[in-house]
Amino acid sequence: MNAMFEKNLSTMIKGIRAHRNNESEYISTCLQEIKQEMKSNNMHSKANGIMKLTYLYMLGYDMSAASFHIIEVMSNSKFTVRRGGYLACSVSFSEETDVALLTTNLFKKDFTSKEPLETGLALNCLACMCTTDIARDLANDISILTTSSKPNIRKKACLTLFRVFCQHPEALISSFPRLRDRLGDDEPGVVTATANTFLELAKKNPKNYLSLVPQFYHIMTTTSNNWLIIKVLKLFTLLCPMEPRLPVKLVDPVVSLLTNTRAKSVEYEAIRLVLRGMRPSSAGGDGEAAVAQRQKLAAAMTTALERLQGFVESLDRNLRYLGLLALEEVVRLVYAPPSEGGASENEGGWLRVKVKQIFPEMHRQVLTFVEEDDGSMRTVALQMLRRLATPSNFPDIVSRLLSCSKKTISCSGGGAATGASSEQFIDAVLSMGGRDQYRLVEDFCWYLVTLADIAKNRQGGSARGGASPGRVDRDRGDAIAKNDNETARQLVDVCMRVPAVRSSAVELCCLLIDPVDAGRDAAAGGGAGKKEEGRGLTLHSTVAPAVLRAAAWIIGEFRSHLSSPHTALDALSSILKAASIPSVPPRVRACCVWAAVKVFVGSAAGEVGSPDPNRISKMEEALLSSHSGLPFFLQSDHAEVSERAALAYALVSFVRGQR
């Protein structure tokens, strides 16, 4: 093929962007051209094809068939040609690539090259595609490169060694002395690269690197390179739990960094080091020396908390997010049990007092983060509130979260992403309220009203039974269903556990199941429902089926708590109307039918005031109505609904005949 008419990479990319409507066809044409270029004896054409194929590989197209051609390009003597081959190798070769071993000699040749660009290119490629066999064969060559006279090569060799150690751990033993010596290198970039390699190794097994503490300490106290200081602080965060004597040695330099540095990144890492590795409890013993050490560590902890306050109150959103993450660690340290990473009982008491002094209204500060637009920040804040909630501040937290939920829905029209955040608020309220058998709830009447508010004012009844599943995404739909089921469960659970609130619960449930008020909203919003003959009213339930079922069960089970016979009649009518809505599932409909029968039997037996023949007659008429009464449910295709309706119909007919 004439090289003059070949498409280069830039031309192909422009062509893909220009063929948005038929991109696949254009790429298929390009692939055919690339195949022809692969067959060419012209290395420039082959390299051009490899570059284009590499770009297509990053778009998801396969290039395994070109592996041997890549090695051909890598072996070319011209650097400009070879560079494309190394790039393709670095992104496409893996343990499964059969011809990967053929690159070993190519790497060895470039490692001994007098041109730094060639050696650096080989190291860059090897760091991306190193396999177990290649690591075993080249470990010593790379280790030797750490002593190169060129700083750039030493730096790249130190970084590449980490990938080699991951593939061939035995190489760490022989390469450790040379790598350790690079911590004293004259070039700051080499020291930073070496520290970074040791940091990644320490994440796997910190104990192996305790012998390097003196060198890291020297680096931290002498260097002015902020990035290097950050690496060393991260290392000490891993090493402090391994050596009890280390935290006390670090107090002075770390406190100096906290108070003197202007770099927020360094300050933040120093705060994390204190929170994670320099707790007062790390200084064991009962002597005067141990007490003095604990006091030094306590002073460092106080300084870290004070500096953390600046992050939390910063005007910069990024710094506030970092502060929130660190504050979440403080909350876990103070309030979580030791098995979950919390402080010991003695240390936790002191730390709790200190945190309350510096953050007197922490739950209010965290609530401000809940109102942020950033979803990550909101998620962390909600997790923190679960630990910060107490019986005294729980009503305030619930009020703010429910307000945020309603505000989020109203401001965005109920979009999918917004709906998900709204469900986060509801989930937090329900999980905190039901935790440890309602430990945070002091007023159960208030909590029942809260549950009813959640059930009645959720994000539109259209997101539930009356709407098609396609109108909400799957994740949001799962979150809504989970919260609806939990609301229903807690409604029933509270009524069972607390007899004193059953009268209030029955009254609230009568409001929840009433479809009349909801029908007006549904008619205005175009929701699916059922028209009641003679009134032209579209009936629609604004509560979830699970909540409707729970409310009906509560009314039927605790019918004696209905305030008056008139209320009993209204409750029975509301239950039947709600059950007749087409979108109500059969299981819920069966429960409603049985609840209505319970109310009728209770009224006839005198459980709700004295038996009134006129009232009982009206109940019978409601039950035997062909529109929403038992005859309507007798026609159900669901076996349980029709069976219960038939039994109820026989019972009502018997009672009517006895009168």
N, C-alpha and C positions, 0 to 999 in steps of 0.2 A: 504494500500500500504506500502511496506517495505521502511522505510525512507532511508535505505542504497542505494537504487537504484533511488531515486528522483533526478531530476535535480535541482540544486540551481540556484540563479539568475546569478551568474558568468558563469555557464555552459550554460545557455540559451542564454546569450549575445554572447558567443563565437560561439554557434551553429548558431545564426542568421547571424553572420558575415561570417561563413563558407558556408552558403547556399544562396549566393547572387543570384544565378540563379533561385532558387525556394523558395524564402523567405516566400511567402504567405503560401505555403504548410507546411513549417516547423513551422511557427507560429500557423497554425491551429492545428497541432499536439500538440504543447505546450499548447494551450488553452484547448484541451481535457484533457490533464494531469492535468491542473490547476483545472478544474471542479471536477476531482476525488479527488484532494487534499482538495477542499472546503468541500467535503462530509465527510472527515476524522474526527475522534474524537481526533486525535493527534494534539494538538495546534501548535507544531513545524511545522508539515506538512502544516497546514492551514496558518500559518504565512509565510512559504516559498512560498506558492501559492499566497498570497496577495502581497508579494514583487515582484514576477514575473509579476503579473497582473498590478501592478502599473507602472512598466517599459513599458509594452505594452500599457497602457493607454496614456503614454507620447508619444508613437508612433502613437496615433490616434485611438486605439481600445477602445471599450466601456467596462466599468466595473460597470455600474449602478446596475447590477444584484447581485453584490457581496457586496452591501452596508451593509447588516446585518452581513455578515461574517467579515467585517472590524470592526464593533462594538464588535463582539465576541473577536477578537484578541486584541482590545484596552482594554478590561476588564480583560485580563489575569494578574495574579499577578506578573509574571516575566517581568522585565524591557526589557530584550533583545527581548522578544516576542512582548510586547506591543509597542515597538518603531516602528516596521514595520506597525502596524495598524494606529498609529498616522500619519505616513508619508502618507499612502494611504488616510486617512481622509482629510489631509491638501490639497492634490492635486485634489481630486475628489468630495468632498462634496460641496454643494451649497444650495441656497434658495430652489431649486426644489427637493432636496433630502428628501424623506419622513421620513426617520429614523434619520435625523440629530438631532432632539430633544432628542433622547435617549443618546446623548453624554453629556448632561448637567450635570447629576450626576457624570459621569466619570471625567469631568473637576473639579467639586467641590471637589471630593475626592483627586485628584492630587494637587489641590491648597493648601490643608491642609497637604500634605505629608511632612515628615521631611527630605526627600531626595531632594536636590536642582535640581538634574537631572530630576526627575519626574515632579516637578513643572515647570521647564523651558521647558520641552518637551510639556506639556499641553499648555503653553502660546504660544509657537511657532506654534502649530497646530491651536489654536484659532485665532491667528492673520491672518491666511490664509483662514479659512473657516467660520468665524463668520457670523451668520445669524441674522435677526432682533430679533427673539424670544430668541435666545441664548444670544445676547447682553443685552437684557432687564433683563434676569434672572441672568447673571453673572457680570454685571457692578459693583456692590458693592463689590463683591469678588475680582475683579481685582484691584479696587481702594484701598482696604485694603492691597493688596500685594505691593503697592508702598511704604509702610512703613516697609517692611520686613527688617530683620537684615542682609540679604545677598544682597550685591550690585548687583550681577548678576540678581537676581529675581526682584529687584527694577527697574533695567534698562529695562528688558523685559516687565514688567508690564506697565511702562510708554509708551513704544512703542505700546503695544497691545491696550492700551486705545484709540488710534487714530482710529483703526478699529471699536472699540465698539462705539465711538462717531458717526462715519459715519453711522452705522446701527441703532443707538438709540441716537439721538441728546440730548434727555432730560437728559441722564446720565452725560453730561458735567457740568450741574449746580451743581450736588451733588459731583462730583469728582474734580471740579476745585480747591478747597482749597488744597487738598492733592497733586495734580499735581503741583500747583504753589510752594508749599514748596520744591519740589524736585529741583528747580532752585538753592537752597542754599545747596544742598547735598554735603557732604565731598568727595564723589567719582566722579572724572571727567567724567567717563563713564555714570553715571546716569544723570549728568547735561547735557551732550551732547544729550542723548536720549530724555530728557525732552524738550530741546530747539528744537530738530527736530520735536517732536510732536506738539509743539506750532507753529512752522513754517508751517507745513502742515495745521493746523487749521486756521492760519492767511491768508493763500491763499484763504480760503473760505469767511472769513469776518474779515478783519484786525481790524475794530473798537473795536471788543470785547476784544482786548488784549492790548489796549493802557495803561491800568493800570499797565502792567508789564514792562513798559519802564525803570523805575529806576533799576530794577533787571537785565535787559538785558544790560543796560549801565555799571553797575558794573562788570558784567561778561566780557564785551568787554575790559574794561580798566584794568582788573586784571589777566585774564587768559593768559597762554602761549600756550594753546592748539589751533593749527591752525584750526583744523576742527570745533571746537566750535566757534571760531571767525567767520568763514565763515557762520555758521548757523545764528549767531547773526546779521551779516551784511545783510544777505538775509532778516531777519525779519525787520530790520530797513528800508530796501528798500520798504517793503510793508507798514510800519507804517508812514513813513515821509509824504506821501501825505494826511494822515488822520489828522495830527497835525502840523499846520504851524510853531509852535515854536520849534519843534524838530530838524529840519535841522541845525539851528544855534548852538544848544547845541552839535551837533555831529561833528562840524567842526574840533575842535582841535584833538580829538582822531582819527578821520578818516584820517586827514592829517598826523598825526604821523605814522599811519599804512602805508600810501602810501610812505612815505619817509624812513622809518626805517626797514620795514619787508623785509626779504629775501625770503619769500614764495611767489611765483608767483600767487598761487591760492588765497591767501589772498589779494594780491595787485589787482588782477583782480576784486574780489568782491567789494573791496573798490571803484574802478573806476566805476563799475556799480551803486553802491549806490549814488555816486556823480552825475552821469549822470541822473539817474532816480528820485532821491528824494531830491537832494540838489541844485536845481537851484537858482540863485539869485532872481528870481521873487517870490520865496516862502516867502521871508521876505517882508511883506506888510507894508504900512504906508509911510509918507513923512517926518517924523522927523529925527533928527540927528542920533538917535539910529537905525532907520530903514535903513538909508544910510550906517551906519557902518556895520550893519548885512549883507547887500547886498554886500558890499566890501569883507567881510570875505568869503561869499559863492562864490563870483567871484574868489577870490584867490584859494579856494579849487578846483573850476572847472578848473582853469589854471593848477594847479598841476596835476589833474587827466588826463588832455589832454596831458601833457608832459610825464607822465608815460605811457600813452597809446601808444605814439610814439615808445617806446621801444618794446612793443608787436608787433606792425605792422612791425617793421624792424628787428625782431628777426630772427636768423638762424634756430630756431626750428619751424618746420611746424605747430605743434599743437598750439604753442603760437601765431604764425602768424594768424591762423584761429580764435582764441579767440580775438585777436586784431581786426581782420576784423569785427567780430560780434559787438564788442563795437563801432568800427568806423561807422558801419552802423547805430547804434543808434544816434551817433553824427550827421551824415548826415541827418537823419530823423528829428532830433531836430532843425537843422539849416535851412533846405530847405523845409520841409513839412509844410503845413498850420496847424494852431492850431487844426482844426477839426480832423486831422490825427495824432495828438500827437506831433506836432511841437511847438517850442517856440513862445511866444507872439511877436508882432512886435518890441517892444522896446528891449526885451531880445534877440531876434533873431539877431538884428543888431549888438549888442555887441559881441555875440557869434560867428557870422560869421567872424568878424574881427579877433577875437582871434584864430579861427580855421585856417584861412588863414595864420596867422603868424606862427603857429606850423606846419601846413601841407600846404606849399605854392603851391605845385603841386599835390594836392590830387588826381585829376583824373588820373594822370600818375601813382601814387602809386597803385591806384585801378586797372588800366590796367595790372599791373604786376601780380595781383591776378587772372585776367581773363585767363592768360596763364598757370596757375597752372594745374597739372593733376587731382587734387582733384575736383570732381564734385560739392561737397557742397560749397567749397570755390568759385568756378567759378560762381555758381548760385547767391550767396550773392553779389559778385562783380558786376555782371550784373545788379542786382536790384539797387545797389548804383549808377552805371553809369547813370541810367535813371534820377536820381535826380541831379547828378552833371553836366550833359550836359548843356552847354550854347552855344549860336550862335558862340562864338569865338573858343571854343574847340571841337565843334561837328565834324568838318571835321577830326581832329586828331583822335577822338574816333572811327569814322566810318572806317578810314583807318586801324587802329589797329585791329578792330573787324573783318573786312573782311580778313585781312591778317591771323588772327588766324583761321578763318573758312577754308580758303584754305589750310593752313598748317596742320590743323587737318585732313582734308580729305586725303591729299597726303601722310602723314606719316603713315596712318593706313590702306590704301586701302579701305576706306569706310565701315568699320564695323558698326554694328547697334548702338553700344553705342557711337562710335565716331560721327556717323551721327547725333545722337540726340544732342550732344554738338555743332556740326556745326550749326544745326538749332537754337540753343539757341542764337548764335552770330547773325544770320540773323534776328531773331525775335527782338532782342534788337535794331538793326539798324532801322528796319522798324517802331517799336513802338515809338522810339525817333523821327524819322524823321516826322512821321505823326501826332505827338502830337500837340494839340492846333492849328490846321490848319497850320502846318508846321512852328511853331514859331522859331524853331532852324535853319531853312534853310535860308541862306542869298543869296546863288547863286543857283538858280533853274536849270540852265544848268548843273552845277556840280552834283546836286542831281539826275537829269535824267540819267546822265552817271552812277551814282552809282546804280540806279535801274536797268539799263540795264546790268551792270556788275553782279549784283546779279542774274538776270534772265538768263544770258548767261553762267555763270560759276558755276552753282549749281552742286550738287554732282551727276553728270552723268545723262544724259537723260534716261539711263536705269532704273533709280529709278522712272521714271514717266510712261508715256503712254506705252512705248514699253516693259516694264518688267512685269512679272507676279507678282501679289500681294504677293505671298509667299516669294519673295526675300527681302522684308523689313518687319520689324515688325510693328504691328499696330500703336504703339505710334509714331514711327518715321514717318510712312506714314501720320498720321494726322498732325504732325508738318510740314512736307514738303508741304502738301496741303494747310495748313493755310498760310504759308509764300508765297507760289505761288499766292494764291488769293489776299493777301494783296499787293504784288508787282504789280499785274495787276491793282488793284483798284487805287493805288497811281499813276501809270503811267497815267491812264485816268484822275484822279482828278487834277493832276498838269497841264496837257494840257488844261483842262477846265478852271482852275483858272488863269493861267498865259499865256495870248496870246503871249507874247514876246518869249516864248520858243517853240512855236509850230513847227517852222521850224527845230530846232534841234531835237525835239521829233520825227517828221516824219522821219528824216534821221536815227535816232537810231532805230526806229521801222523797217525800211527797212532792217537793219542789223540783227535785232532779228529774223525776219521771214524767212530770206534767208536759205533754207535747203541745199544749195550746200556745203558750208564749213562744216556744221554739218554732212553732209552725209559722208564725208571722215572719220571723227572721228567715226561715227557709224559703218562704214564698217570695220574699224580697230578693233573696240571693239565687233563686232559681234552683234550689235543692230538690232532689227527688223525694217524693213523699206520697201520702195517700189522702185523697179528698174525701171528707166526711159529707155524706149526702145531706142536702137540705141546708147546709151552712156554707158550702163553697170554700172550706178552709183546708189548706194543705198541711197535713200533719207531718212533722219531722222531729226526730229526737236530736238534741244538741249534745247529748252525752254518748259516750262510747257504749257499744253493746255490753261490754264487761261491767261497766258502771251501772247500766240499766238493770242488768241481772242482779247485781248486788243490792241495788236500791229496792227492787221488787221483793227480794228475799227478806230484807230487813223489815219492810212494812208488813209482810205476811207473818214473819216469825214473831215480831214484837207488836202485833196488832192491838194488844191490850193497852199500849201506850199512845194510841190515837186519842187526840184530845176530846173528840166529841163524835156522836153518831153521824153528824153531818160531814165531818172530816173523813170518817170511814167511807161514806158514800162517794165523796170526791176522790179519795184514794183509789177505790175500786174502779171507778170510771177511768181515771188516769192510767191505771195499770193496763186495763183492757185496750184503751186507745193506743198506748205505746206499743203493746204487743202486736197490734194489728198493722203496724207500719211495715210495708213490704221488705224494707232493707234489714229488719231485725232478724238475726239468725235463729234457726229453729230451737236451738238449745236455750237461748234467752227467752224465746216465746213460750216454751214449755214452763219455764220457771215463773214467768209472769202469770200464766193461766193458773198455776197452782197457788201463787200468792194471792190472787184475786179471790179464789175459793176460800183460802184461809181467813181473809177479811170478812167474807160473807158469813162463814160458819161462826167466827168469833162474835160478829154482831148479833147473829141469831141466838147465840148462847148467852148473850148479856155481858160479854167481856168488854164492850165499849158502850157504857151506859146501859140503861134499861132497854129491853127489847121493844122497839116501836114497830108495830105491824105496817104502818105506812112506809117507814124507812126500809124495812125488810122487803116490802113489795117493790120499791124502786130499785133496790139492789138486784132483785130477781129479774126485773125488766132489763136492767143493764146487762146481766149475765146471759139472758136469753135473746138479746138483740141479734138480729141477723147480720148487722153491719160490722160490729166490733165485738160481739159477744161469743158465747160458746159455739153456736151453730157455724160461725165463720171459721173457728179453729177446728171444728169437726171435719172440714173439707181439706185440711192440711195434708200434704203428701208425706210429711215427716211422721213416723210412727209414734214417737213419744208425745208429740203435740196432740195428735188426734186421740191417742189413748187417754191422756190426761183430760182432754176436753170432754170425751165421752163419759169418763167416770164423774167429772164435775157436773156434767149435764144431768146425769142420773141422780146425783146427790141433790142438786137444786130442785129438780122435779119432785123428788120425794118430799123435801121440806115444804115445797109449795102445796103438795097434795095433803100434807098433814094439817096445814092451816085451814 
